[in-house]
Amino acid sequence: MRSLILSLLLGSVSGTSAPADAQSGLFTRAVTVGGHTYTYQVYVPSSLRGQKNVPVILFLHGIGQRGEGGFVPAKGAAGVFARQYLDRVPAVVLLPQCANGRYWHDPEMERMVMAEIEQTAGEFGADAKRLYLTGVSMGGYGAWHMAAAHPEKFAAVVSICGGSPLKAGDRFTPIARRVGGTPVWVFHGSDDAVVPVSESRQMVEALKSVEGNRVRYSEYKGVGHSVWLNALGERELLPWLLAQRLD
């Protein structure tokens, strides 16, 4: 259930292969990168059935959800719960799955994610000006990596208990400069024992030094690594996220 609620920040699927313009709901798809086929998941809410130029939310999961075949349950009570929640999110939700033993900043995982974005955008009629990047824990690190590597791609970035994927030197300023003026909302718990809160604090300070940057920071006193629950309960998060768009 913990991984389900974590995924509820944005996403789920079923095994149907029905065309996007005919149905809404949960879908499983695949891309081939470097000779390997990777499965990913997409959710289309009923409110967007058959529509074009729709917003897309990309969600990068944490380390515990690595694997293959999709990390969100499609059946049973957990699947029903996920679908009920996700049908209220007014965006197509894209959920890649990081391979075992890999990280989002690995070159092949980056290529996989970008291929899945392009495939999803083409199939489900995405608005290129409303592609949003979110991630939790390992996915929060991945969000910073993707945002820096593709600074003109995303209309906004949400990093939850993440940090800089850089290993040496100034680990924050280079990323902040690449992210530039992209709107950002950062979440972290002050008592996080898995990812130190200093990761987000230093990233936020680096972002604030960038001209034109728009950054929001929510730090929850006494909260640990489960800060994603606080972010999930933040009523302003989805309205804020979906209000952003590329110029």
C-alpha positions as CSV (number, residue, x, y, z in Angstrom):
1,M,0.0,0.0,0.0
2,R,2.9,2.4,0.7
3,S,4.1,2.1,-2.9
4,L,0.5,2.6,-4.1
5,I,0.0,5.8,-2.2
6,L,3.4,7.0,-3.3
7,S,2.4,6.4,-6.9
8,L,-0.9,8.3,-6.3
9,L,1.0,11.5,-6.5
10,L,0.4,10.7,-10.2
11,G,-0.3,7.4,-11.9
12,S,-1.4,3.9,-12.8
13,V,-2.4,1.4,-15.6
14,S,-4.2,-1.6,-17.0
15,G,-3.1,-4.0,-19.6
16,T,-5.5,-2.7,-22.3
17,S,-4.2,-1.7,-25.6
18,A,-7.3,0.3,-26.8
19,P,-6.6,3.4,-28.8
20,A,-6.3,6.6,-26.7
21,D,-9.0,8.4,-28.6
22,A,-11.5,5.6,-27.8
23,Q,-11.1,5.1,-24.1
24,S,-9.9,6.5,-20.9
25,G,-8.4,4.6,-17.9
26,L,-5.2,2.6,-17.3
27,F,-2.9,1.6,-20.1
28,T,0.4,-0.4,-20.4
29,R,2.8,0.6,-23.1
30,A,6.5,-0.2,-24.1
31,V,9.4,1.3,-25.8
32,T,12.7,-0.2,-27.0
33,V,16.0,1.5,-26.1
34,G,19.4,0.1,-26.5
35,G,18.0,-3.2,-27.7
36,H,15.9,-3.6,-24.5
37,T,12.2,-3.3,-24.3
38,Y,10.9,-1.3,-21.3
39,T,7.3,-1.3,-20.0
40,Y,5.7,1.9,-18.8
41,Q,2.2,3.0,-17.6
42,V,-0.2,5.7,-18.6
43,Y,-3.4,6.9,-17.0
44,V,-6.0,8.9,-19.0
45,P,-8.8,10.4,-16.9
46,S,-12.4,10.2,-18.2
47,S,-12.6,14.0,-18.4
48,L,-9.9,13.9,-21.1
49,R,-11.3,11.0,-23.2
50,G,-10.8,11.8,-26.9
51,Q,-9.3,15.3,-26.3
52,K,-6.2,16.7,-27.8
53,N,-3.6,19.2,-26.5
54,V,-3.9,17.7,-23.0
55,P,-1.4,18.3,-20.2
56,V,0.9,15.4,-19.2
57,I,2.4,14.8,-15.8
58,L,5.6,12.7,-15.8
59,F,6.2,10.9,-12.4
60,L,9.5,9.4,-11.4
61,H,9.2,6.9,-8.6
62,G,11.6,6.0,-5.7
63,I,14.1,3.3,-5.4
64,G,11.7,0.7,-4.0
65,Q,9.6,0.6,-7.1
66,R,12.4,-0.4,-9.5
67,G,11.8,-3.4,-11.7
68,E,9.9,-4.3,-14.8
69,G,6.3,-4.7,-15.9
70,G,4.9,-1.6,-14.2
71,F,4.9,-0.7,-10.5
72,V,1.3,0.3,-9.9
73,P,-1.3,-2.4,-9.3
74,A,-3.9,-2.7,-12.0
75,K,-6.3,-5.1,-10.3
76,G,-7.9,-5.6,-6.9
77,A,-8.9,-3.1,-4.3
78,A,-5.6,-1.2,-4.7
79,G,-6.2,-0.8,-8.4
80,V,-9.8,0.4,-7.8
81,F,-8.5,2.9,-5.3
82,A,-5.9,4.2,-7.7
83,R,-8.3,4.6,-10.6
84,Q,-10.8,6.5,-8.4
85,Y,-8.1,8.9,-7.3
86,L,-6.5,9.4,-10.7
87,D,-9.7,10.0,-12.5
88,R,-9.9,13.3,-10.6
89,V,-6.4,14.4,-11.9
90,P,-7.1,16.6,-15.0
91,A,-4.0,15.4,-16.9
92,V,-2.6,12.3,-18.6
93,V,-0.1,10.7,-16.2
94,L,3.0,9.0,-17.5
95,L,4.8,6.5,-15.2
96,P,8.1,5.1,-16.4
97,Q,9.7,2.3,-14.3
98,C,13.4,2.4,-13.6
99,A,15.2,-0.9,-14.2
100,N,16.6,-2.9,-11.3
101,G,20.0,-1.7,-10.2
102,R,19.7,1.5,-12.3
103,Y,19.0,5.2,-11.5
104,W,17.1,7.8,-13.4
105,H,20.3,9.7,-14.3
106,D,21.8,6.6,-16.0
107,P,22.1,7.4,-19.7
108,E,19.9,4.5,-20.8
109,M,17.2,5.4,-18.3
110,E,17.2,9.0,-19.4
111,R,16.8,7.9,-23.1
112,M,14.0,5.5,-22.0
113,V,12.1,8.3,-20.3
114,M,12.5,10.7,-23.2
115,A,11.3,8.0,-25.6
116,E,8.3,7.3,-23.4
117,I,7.5,11.0,-23.3
118,E,7.6,11.3,-27.1
119,Q,5.5,8.1,-27.6
120,T,2.9,9.2,-25.0
121,A,2.7,12.7,-26.5
122,G,2.1,11.3,-29.9
123,E,-0.5,8.7,-28.9
124,F,-2.4,10.8,-26.4
125,G,-2.3,14.2,-28.0
126,A,-0.1,16.1,-25.5
127,D,0.2,19.8,-25.3
128,A,4.0,20.4,-25.7
129,K,3.7,23.5,-23.6
130,R,2.2,21.6,-20.6
131,L,4.6,18.8,-19.8
132,Y,5.3,18.6,-16.1
133,L,8.1,16.8,-14.3
134,T,7.7,15.3,-10.8
135,G,9.6,12.8,-8.7
136,V,9.9,11.4,-5.2
137,S,13.2,10.4,-3.4
138,M,15.3,8.7,-6.1
139,G,12.8,10.2,-8.4
140,G,13.4,13.6,-6.9
141,Y,17.1,13.2,-7.8
142,G,15.9,12.1,-11.2
143,A,13.7,15.1,-11.6
144,W,16.7,17.5,-11.0
145,H,18.7,15.5,-13.5
146,M,16.0,15.5,-16.2
147,A,15.2,19.2,-15.7
148,A,18.8,20.2,-16.1
149,A,19.4,17.9,-19.0
150,H,16.3,19.1,-20.9
151,P,15.8,22.7,-19.6
152,E,13.3,23.7,-22.4
153,K,11.2,20.6,-22.1
154,F,9.2,21.0,-18.9
155,A,6.7,23.7,-17.9
156,A,7.3,23.0,-14.2
157,V,9.3,20.7,-11.8
158,V,8.2,19.2,-8.5
159,S,11.0,17.5,-6.5
160,I,9.9,15.7,-3.3
161,C,12.7,14.7,-0.8
162,G,15.2,14.6,-3.7
163,G,18.7,16.0,-4.1
164,S,21.5,16.6,-6.5
165,P,22.7,13.6,-8.6
166,L,26.1,15.3,-9.1
167,K,28.9,13.6,-7.1
168,A,31.6,16.2,-6.7
169,G,32.4,19.9,-6.7
170,D,29.5,22.3,-6.5
171,R,26.7,19.9,-6.7
172,F,23.9,22.5,-6.9
173,T,24.8,25.6,-8.9
174,P,25.3,23.8,-12.3
175,I,21.8,22.2,-12.0
176,A,20.2,25.5,-10.9
177,R,21.7,27.4,-13.8
178,R,20.4,24.8,-16.3
179,V,16.9,24.7,-14.7
180,G,16.9,28.5,-15.0
181,G,13.6,30.2,-14.8
182,T,11.5,27.0,-14.9
183,P,8.9,27.2,-12.1
184,V,9.9,24.8,-9.3
185,W,8.2,23.5,-6.1
186,V,10.4,21.6,-3.7
187,F,9.2,19.5,-0.7
188,H,11.3,18.0,2.1
189,G,10.8,16.9,5.7
190,S,13.2,18.4,8.3
191,D,13.9,15.0,9.9
192,D,14.4,13.0,6.8
193,A,16.9,10.3,7.6
194,V,17.1,8.9,4.1
195,V,17.8,12.0,2.0
196,P,19.2,14.9,4.1
197,V,17.1,18.0,4.1
198,S,20.3,19.9,3.3
199,E,19.9,18.5,-0.3
200,S,16.7,20.5,-0.9
201,R,17.8,23.5,1.1
202,Q,21.0,23.9,-0.9
203,M,19.2,23.3,-4.2
204,V,16.6,26.0,-3.3
205,E,19.4,28.5,-2.4
206,A,21.2,27.8,-5.7
207,L,17.9,28.3,-7.6
208,K,17.2,31.6,-5.8
209,S,20.5,32.9,-7.1
210,V,19.4,32.3,-10.7
211,E,17.9,35.4,-12.4
212,G,14.3,34.9,-13.2
213,N,13.9,31.8,-11.1
214,R,10.5,31.0,-9.6
215,V,10.9,28.5,-6.7
216,R,8.6,27.5,-3.9
217,Y,9.9,25.5,-1.0
218,S,7.8,23.6,1.6
219,E,9.7,22.1,4.5
220,Y,7.7,20.2,7.1
221,K,9.1,20.3,10.7
222,G,9.4,16.9,12.4
223,V,8.5,15.0,9.2
224,G,10.8,12.3,7.8
225,H,11.1,10.7,4.4
226,S,7.4,10.2,4.2
227,V,7.0,13.9,3.3
228,W,5.4,12.7,0.0
229,L,2.2,12.3,2.1
230,N,2.4,16.0,3.0
231,A,2.9,16.9,-0.6
232,L,0.0,14.7,-1.7
233,G,-2.2,16.6,0.8
234,E,-1.1,20.0,-0.5
235,R,-4.3,21.4,-2.0
236,E,-2.5,24.0,-4.1
237,L,0.0,21.6,-5.7
238,L,-2.0,20.3,-8.7
239,P,-3.7,23.7,-9.4
240,W,-0.3,25.4,-9.3
241,L,1.4,22.7,-11.4
242,L,-1.3,22.7,-14.1
243,A,-1.3,26.5,-14.3
244,Q,2.3,26.6,-15.6
245,R,3.0,26.5,-19.3
246,L,6.0,27.1,-21.5
247,D,6.1,30.5,-23.3
